[in-house]
Amino acid sequence: MAGKNIVKKAANRLKSDNERGARNGLIEDLFYDFNRARAEVYKMNFIRGIFFGFGSVLGGTVVIALLAWMLSLFVDIPGIGNSIQDIQQTIQRDREK
């Protein structure tokens, strides 16, 4: 009984490994069909990196701006209101310079 389970597991493992290998081979073939020249691949990855960096900076700026705006809504709350006002004054002083 234990021998059958071992054979069955080995057969399933072999099948999944073959499928994984076939998928990887297909992906590599598609990659090399679309990108035959390494220069094109490098250029595409460089441009993609520039856009990724720009999007990251833009997204971070939007998140920080929204966070600052949300904090400005809590200025009237005792305790944290004074700290938020100090932050706002610091930002305004830096803008005026």
DSSP file (Angstrom, degrees, kcal/mol; ACC not computed):
  #  RESIDUE AA STRUCTURE BP1 BP2  ACC     N-H-->O    O-->H-N    N-H-->O    O-->H-N    TCO  KAPPA ALPHA  PHI   PSI    X-CA   Y-CA   Z-CA
    1    1 A M     >        0   0    0      0, 0.0     4,-1.5     0, 0.0     5,-0.1   0.000 360.0 360.0 360.0 -43.8    0.0    0.0    0.0
    2    2 A A  H  >  +     0   0    0      1,-0.2     4,-2.0     2,-0.2     5,-0.2   0.846 360.0  57.3 -67.7 -32.9    2.8    2.4    0.9
    3    3 A G  H  > S+     0   0    0      1,-0.2     4,-2.1     2,-0.2    -1,-0.2   0.872 104.0  51.9 -64.5 -37.5    4.6    1.5   -2.3
    4    4 A K  H  > S+     0   0    0      2,-0.2     4,-2.6     1,-0.2    -1,-0.2   0.892 108.6  51.0 -66.6 -39.1    1.6    2.5   -4.4
    5    5 A N  H  X S+     0   0    0     -4,-1.5     4,-2.7     2,-0.2     5,-0.2   0.897 110.0  49.6 -64.7 -39.4    1.5    5.9   -2.7
    6    6 A I  H  X S+     0   0    0     -4,-2.0     4,-2.3     2,-0.2    -1,-0.2   0.918 113.3  46.0 -65.4 -42.6    5.2    6.5   -3.3
    7    7 A V  H  X S+     0   0    0     -4,-2.1     4,-2.4     2,-0.2    -2,-0.2   0.902 113.4  49.7 -66.1 -40.6    4.8    5.6   -7.0
    8    8 A K  H  X S+     0   0    0     -4,-2.6     4,-2.5     2,-0.2    -2,-0.2   0.909 112.0  47.7 -65.4 -42.5    1.6    7.8   -7.3
    9    9 A K  H  X S+     0   0    0     -4,-2.7     4,-2.6     2,-0.2    -2,-0.2   0.905 112.4  49.8 -64.4 -40.9    3.4   10.8   -5.6
   10   10 A A  H  X S+     0   0    0     -4,-2.3     4,-2.6     2,-0.2    -2,-0.2   0.900 111.1  49.2 -64.8 -40.3    6.4   10.3   -7.9
   11   11 A A  H  X S+     0   0    0     -4,-2.4     4,-2.3     2,-0.2    -2,-0.2   0.918 112.9  46.9 -65.6 -42.8    4.2   10.2  -11.0
   12   12 A N  H  X S+     0   0    0     -4,-2.5     4,-2.5     2,-0.2    -2,-0.2   0.898 112.7  50.0 -64.5 -39.8    2.3   13.3   -9.9
   13   13 A R  H  X S+     0   0    0     -4,-2.6     4,-2.5     2,-0.2    -2,-0.2   0.916 111.1  48.8 -64.4 -43.5    5.6   15.1   -9.2
   14   14 A L  H  X S+     0   0    0     -4,-2.6     4,-2.3     2,-0.2    -2,-0.2   0.904 111.4  50.2 -62.6 -41.9    7.0   14.1  -12.6
   15   15 A K  H  X S+     0   0    0     -4,-2.3     4,-2.3     2,-0.2    -2,-0.2   0.928 112.4  45.7 -63.1 -46.1    3.8   15.3  -14.3
   16   16 A S  H  X S+     0   0    0     -4,-2.5     4,-2.5     1,-0.2    -2,-0.2   0.878 112.4  51.5 -67.5 -36.2    3.9   18.7  -12.6
   17   17 A D  H  X S+     0   0    0     -4,-2.5     4,-2.5     2,-0.2    -1,-0.2   0.901 110.3  49.3 -65.2 -40.1    7.6   19.1  -13.3
   18   18 A N  H  X S+     0   0    0     -4,-2.3     4,-2.3     2,-0.2    -2,-0.2   0.911 112.1  48.0 -64.4 -42.4    7.0   18.3  -17.0
   19   19 A E  H  X S+     0   0    0     -4,-2.3     4,-2.4     2,-0.2    -2,-0.2   0.917 112.2  49.2 -64.4 -42.6    4.2   20.9  -17.1
   20   20 A R  H  X S+     0   0    0     -4,-2.5     4,-2.6     1,-0.2    -2,-0.2   0.909 111.6  49.2 -63.2 -42.4    6.3   23.5  -15.4
   21   21 A G  H  X S+     0   0    0     -4,-2.5     4,-2.4     1,-0.2    -1,-0.2   0.893 110.5  50.4 -63.8 -39.8    9.2   22.9  -17.7
   22   22 A A  H  X S+     0   0    0     -4,-2.3     4,-2.3     2,-0.2    -2,-0.2   0.909 111.2  48.7 -65.1 -41.7    6.9   23.1  -20.7
   23   23 A R  H  X S+     0   0    0     -4,-2.4     4,-2.6     2,-0.2    -2,-0.2   0.935 111.8  48.7 -63.2 -45.6    5.5   26.5  -19.5
   24   24 A N  H  X S+     0   0    0     -4,-2.6     4,-2.4     1,-0.2    -2,-0.2   0.906 111.5  50.1 -61.7 -40.7    9.0   27.9  -18.8
   25   25 A G  H  X S+     0   0    0     -4,-2.4     4,-2.4     2,-0.2    -1,-0.2   0.905 110.8  49.2 -62.7 -42.1   10.1   26.8  -22.3
   26   26 A L  H  X S+     0   0    0     -4,-2.3     4,-2.5     2,-0.2    -2,-0.2   0.910 111.0  49.5 -64.2 -42.8    7.0   28.4  -23.9
   27   27 A I  H  X S+     0   0    0     -4,-2.6     4,-2.5     2,-0.2    -2,-0.2   0.913 111.7  48.8 -63.5 -42.3    7.6   31.7  -22.0
   28   28 A E  H  X S+     0   0    0     -4,-2.4     4,-2.7     2,-0.2     5,-0.2   0.913 111.0  50.4 -63.5 -42.1   11.3   31.7  -23.0
   29   29 A D  H  X S+     0   0    0     -4,-2.4     4,-2.1     1,-0.2    -2,-0.2   0.925 111.8  47.4 -61.8 -44.3   10.3   31.1  -26.7
   30   30 A L  H  X S+     0   0    0     -4,-2.5     4,-2.1     2,-0.2     5,-0.2   0.911 111.8  51.3 -63.0 -41.5    7.8   33.9  -26.6
   31   31 A F  H  X S+     0   0    0     -4,-2.5     4,-2.1     1,-0.2    -2,-0.2   0.938 113.1  43.7 -61.1 -47.4   10.3   36.2  -25.0
   32   32 A Y  H  < S+     0   0    0     -4,-2.7    -1,-0.2     1,-0.2    -2,-0.2   0.787 110.8  55.7 -72.7 -25.9   13.0   35.5  -27.6
   33   33 A D  H  < S+     0   0    0     -4,-2.1     3,-0.3    -5,-0.2    -1,-0.2   0.911 115.8  37.0 -68.3 -41.3   10.5   35.7  -30.4
   34   34 A F  H  < S+     0   0    0     -4,-2.1     2,-0.4     1,-0.2    -2,-0.2   0.781 126.6  37.3 -80.7 -26.9    9.5   39.2  -29.4
   35   35 A N     <  +     0   0    0     -4,-2.1    -1,-0.2    -5,-0.2    -2,-0.1  -0.693  61.4 153.8-129.6  78.8   12.9   40.4  -28.3
   36   36 A R        +     0   0    0     -2,-0.4     2,-0.5    -3,-0.3    -1,-0.1   0.845  63.2  61.7 -76.7 -33.0   15.6   39.0  -30.6
   37   37 A A  S  > S-     0   0    0      1,-0.1     4,-1.5     2,-0.0     3,-0.4  -0.810  71.1-147.0-100.3 131.9   18.1   41.8  -30.0
   38   38 A R  H  > S+     0   0    0     -2,-0.5     4,-2.7     1,-0.2     5,-0.2   0.845  98.9  62.6 -63.4 -33.2   19.5   42.3  -26.5
   39   39 A A  H  > S+     0   0    0      1,-0.2     4,-2.5     2,-0.2    -1,-0.2   0.890 102.8  50.0 -60.0 -39.1   19.8   46.1  -27.2
   40   40 A E  H  > S+     0   0    0     -3,-0.4     4,-2.6     2,-0.2    -1,-0.2   0.898 110.3  49.8 -65.9 -39.8   16.0   46.2  -27.6
   41   41 A V  H  X S+     0   0    0     -4,-1.5     4,-2.6     2,-0.2    -2,-0.2   0.930 112.4  47.0 -64.1 -45.5   15.5   44.4  -24.4
   42   42 A Y  H  X S+     0   0    0     -4,-2.7     4,-2.3     1,-0.2    -2,-0.2   0.911 113.4  48.6 -63.5 -42.2   17.9   46.7  -22.5
   43   43 A K  H  X S+     0   0    0     -4,-2.5     4,-2.4    -5,-0.2     5,-0.2   0.919 112.3  48.3 -64.5 -43.0   16.2   49.8  -24.0
   44   44 A M  H  X S+     0   0    0     -4,-2.6     4,-2.5     1,-0.2    -2,-0.2   0.919 113.3  47.0 -64.0 -43.5   12.7   48.5  -23.2
   45   45 A N  H  X S+     0   0    0     -4,-2.6     4,-2.2     2,-0.2    -1,-0.2   0.862 111.1  52.5 -67.4 -34.8   13.8   47.7  -19.6
   46   46 A F  H  X S+     0   0    0     -4,-2.3     4,-2.1     2,-0.2    -2,-0.2   0.942 112.2  44.2 -64.1 -47.8   15.5   51.1  -19.2
   47   47 A I  H  X S+     0   0    0     -4,-2.4     4,-2.3     1,-0.2     5,-0.2   0.908 112.6  52.3 -64.3 -41.8   12.3   53.0  -20.4
   48   48 A R  H  X S+     0   0    0     -4,-2.5     4,-2.3    -5,-0.2    -1,-0.2   0.893 108.9  51.4 -60.4 -39.4   10.2   50.8  -18.2
   49   49 A G  H  X S+     0   0    0     -4,-2.2     4,-2.6     2,-0.2    -2,-0.2   0.885 107.7  51.9 -64.8 -39.8   12.4   51.6  -15.2
   50   50 A I  H  X S+     0   0    0     -4,-2.1     4,-2.5     2,-0.2    -2,-0.2   0.941 112.5  44.9 -62.5 -46.8   12.1   55.4  -15.9
   51   51 A F  H  X S+     0   0    0     -4,-2.3     4,-2.6     2,-0.2    -2,-0.2   0.876 112.1  52.4 -66.1 -36.6    8.3   55.2  -15.9
   52   52 A F  H  X S+     0   0    0     -4,-2.3     4,-2.2    -5,-0.2    -1,-0.2   0.927 111.6  46.3 -63.6 -44.3    8.3   53.0  -12.8
   53   53 A G  H  X S+     0   0    0     -4,-2.6     4,-2.3     2,-0.2    -2,-0.2   0.918 113.2  48.9 -63.9 -44.1   10.5   55.5  -10.9
   54   54 A F  H  X S+     0   0    0     -4,-2.5     4,-2.6     1,-0.2    -2,-0.2   0.916 112.3  48.5 -61.7 -44.0    8.4   58.5  -12.1
   55   55 A G  H  X S+     0   0    0     -4,-2.6     4,-2.7     2,-0.2    -1,-0.2   0.873 110.3  51.7 -65.0 -37.0    5.2   56.7  -11.1
   56   56 A S  H  X S+     0   0    0     -4,-2.2     4,-2.5     2,-0.2    -2,-0.2   0.926 112.4  45.1 -65.0 -44.8    6.6   55.8   -7.7
   57   57 A V  H  X S+     0   0    0     -4,-2.3     4,-2.2     2,-0.2    -2,-0.2   0.926 115.1  47.7 -65.2 -44.2    7.6   59.4   -7.0
   58   58 A L  H  X S+     0   0    0     -4,-2.6     4,-2.1     2,-0.2    -2,-0.2   0.923 113.5  47.5 -63.1 -44.9    4.3   60.8   -8.3
   59   59 A G  H  X S+     0   0    0     -4,-2.7     4,-2.3     1,-0.2    -2,-0.2   0.905 111.5  50.5 -63.8 -41.7    2.3   58.2   -6.2
   60   60 A G  H  X S+     0   0    0     -4,-2.5     4,-2.4     1,-0.2    -1,-0.2   0.888 109.2  51.9 -62.9 -38.9    4.3   59.0   -3.1
   61   61 A T  H  X S+     0   0    0     -4,-2.2     4,-2.4     2,-0.2    -1,-0.2   0.912 110.2  48.1 -63.6 -42.9    3.8   62.7   -3.5
   62   62 A V  H  X S+     0   0    0     -4,-2.1     4,-2.5     2,-0.2    -2,-0.2   0.914 111.7  49.8 -64.5 -42.5    0.0   62.2   -3.8
   63   63 A V  H  X S+     0   0    0     -4,-2.3     4,-2.3     2,-0.2    -2,-0.2   0.923 112.4  46.8 -63.9 -44.1   -0.1   60.0   -0.7
   64   64 A I  H  X S+     0   0    0     -4,-2.4     4,-2.6     2,-0.2    -1,-0.2   0.899 112.2  51.0 -64.9 -40.6    2.0   62.5    1.4
   65   65 A A  H  X S+     0   0    0     -4,-2.4     4,-2.4     2,-0.2    -2,-0.2   0.922 111.6  47.1 -63.7 -43.4   -0.3   65.4    0.2
   66   66 A L  H  X S+     0   0    0     -4,-2.5     4,-2.6     2,-0.2    -2,-0.2   0.895 111.8  51.0 -64.5 -39.1   -3.4   63.5    1.1
   67   67 A L  H  X S+     0   0    0     -4,-2.3     4,-2.3     2,-0.2    -2,-0.2   0.917 110.9  48.0 -64.0 -43.8   -1.9   62.6    4.5
   68   68 A A  H  X S+     0   0    0     -4,-2.6     4,-1.7     2,-0.2    -2,-0.2   0.903 112.1  50.1 -63.5 -40.6   -1.0   66.2    5.2
   69   69 A W  H  X S+     0   0    0     -4,-2.4     4,-0.8     2,-0.2    -2,-0.2   0.918 110.6  49.0 -64.0 -43.4   -4.5   67.3    4.1
   70   70 A M  H >< S+     0   0    0     -4,-2.6     3,-0.7     1,-0.2     4,-0.4   0.887 110.0  51.8 -64.6 -38.0   -6.2   64.8    6.4
   71   71 A L  H >< S+     0   0    0     -4,-2.3     3,-1.3     1,-0.2    -1,-0.2   0.839 101.7  61.1 -66.6 -31.4   -4.0   65.9    9.3
   72   72 A S  H >< S+     0   0    0     -4,-1.7     3,-1.0     1,-0.3    -1,-0.2   0.742  94.9  63.3 -67.8 -20.6   -5.0   69.5    8.7
   73   73 A L  T << S+     0   0    0     -4,-0.8     3,-0.4    -3,-0.7    -1,-0.3   0.723  98.5  56.0 -72.6 -20.2   -8.6   68.5    9.4
   74   74 A F  T X   +     0   0    0     -3,-1.3     3,-1.1    -4,-0.4    -1,-0.2   0.128  69.8 110.7-100.1  20.7   -7.7   67.5   13.0
   75   75 A V  T <  S+     0   0    0     -3,-1.0    -1,-0.2     1,-0.2    10,-0.2   0.833  75.1  55.6 -64.7 -32.3   -6.2   70.9   14.0
   76   76 A D  T 3  S+     0   0    0     -3,-0.4    -1,-0.2    -4,-0.1    -2,-0.1   0.585  82.3 103.1 -79.2  -9.5   -9.1   71.6   16.4
   77   77 A I  S <> S-     0   0    0     -3,-1.1     4,-2.0     1,-0.1     5,-0.2  -0.605  78.3-119.1 -77.8 127.2   -8.7   68.4   18.4
   78   78 A P  T  4 S+     0   0    0      0, 0.0     2,-1.0     0, 0.0    -1,-0.1  -0.341  91.9  21.8 -64.5 145.8   -6.9   69.0   21.7
   79   79 A G  T  4 S+     0   0    0      1,-0.2     4,-0.5    -2,-0.0    -2,-0.0  -0.505 131.0  37.5  99.4 -65.2   -3.6   67.2   22.2
   80   80 A I  T  > S+     0   0    0     -2,-1.0     4,-2.2     2,-0.1     5,-0.2   0.632  99.5  77.9 -95.3 -14.3   -2.7   66.5   18.6
   81   81 A G  H  X S+     0   0    0     -4,-2.0     4,-2.4     1,-0.2     5,-0.2   0.898  92.6  51.1 -61.1 -41.5   -4.0   69.8   17.2
   82   82 A N  H  > S+     0   0    0     -5,-0.2     4,-2.2     1,-0.2    -1,-0.2   0.910 110.1  49.0 -64.7 -41.4   -1.0   71.8   18.5
   83   83 A S  H  > S+     0   0    0     -4,-0.5     4,-2.1     1,-0.2    -1,-0.2   0.914 111.6  49.1 -64.5 -40.8    1.5   69.4   16.9
   84   84 A I  H  X S+     0   0    0     -4,-2.2     4,-2.5     1,-0.2    -1,-0.2   0.896 109.8  51.9 -66.5 -38.6   -0.3   69.5   13.6
   85   85 A Q  H  X S+     0   0    0     -4,-2.4     4,-2.6     2,-0.2    -1,-0.2   0.900 108.2  52.1 -63.7 -39.0   -0.4   73.3   13.7
   86   86 A D  H  X S+     0   0    0     -4,-2.2     4,-2.3     2,-0.2    -2,-0.2   0.914 109.8  49.1 -61.4 -42.2    3.4   73.3   14.3
   87   87 A I  H  X S+     0   0    0     -4,-2.1     4,-2.3     2,-0.2    -2,-0.2   0.922 111.3  49.4 -63.3 -43.6    3.9   71.1   11.3
   88   88 A Q  H  X S+     0   0    0     -4,-2.5     4,-2.5     1,-0.2    -2,-0.2   0.910 110.9  49.4 -62.5 -42.2    1.7   73.4    9.2
   89   89 A Q  H  X S+     0   0    0     -4,-2.6     4,-2.4     1,-0.2    -1,-0.2   0.891 109.8  51.6 -64.8 -38.4    3.6   76.5   10.3
   90   90 A T  H  X S+     0   0    0     -4,-2.3     4,-2.1     2,-0.2    -1,-0.2   0.916 110.8  48.0 -63.2 -42.9    6.9   74.7    9.5
   91   91 A I  H  X S+     0   0    0     -4,-2.3     4,-1.8     1,-0.2    -2,-0.2   0.909 112.1  49.1 -64.2 -42.1    5.7   73.9    6.0
   92   92 A Q  H  X S+     0   0    0     -4,-2.5     4,-1.8     2,-0.2    -2,-0.2   0.890 109.9  51.2 -66.3 -38.6    4.5   77.4    5.4
   93   93 A R  H  X S+     0   0    0     -4,-2.4     4,-1.0     1,-0.2    -1,-0.2   0.906 109.8  50.2 -63.7 -40.6    7.8   78.9    6.6
   94   94 A D  H  < S+     0   0    0     -4,-2.1    -1,-0.2     1,-0.2    -2,-0.2   0.845 109.1  51.8 -66.9 -32.4    9.7   76.6    4.2
   95   95 A R  H  < S+     0   0    0     -4,-1.8    -1,-0.2     1,-0.2    -2,-0.2   0.867 106.3  54.3 -69.8 -35.7    7.4   77.7    1.3
   96   96 A E  H  <        0   0    0     -4,-1.8    -1,-0.2     1,-0.3    -2,-0.2   0.726 360.0 360.0 -72.9 -20.8    8.1   81.4    2.0
   97   97 A K     <        0   0    0     -4,-1.0    -1,-0.3    -3,-0.2    -2,-0.1   0.483 360.0 360.0 -72.6 360.0   11.8   81.0    1.9
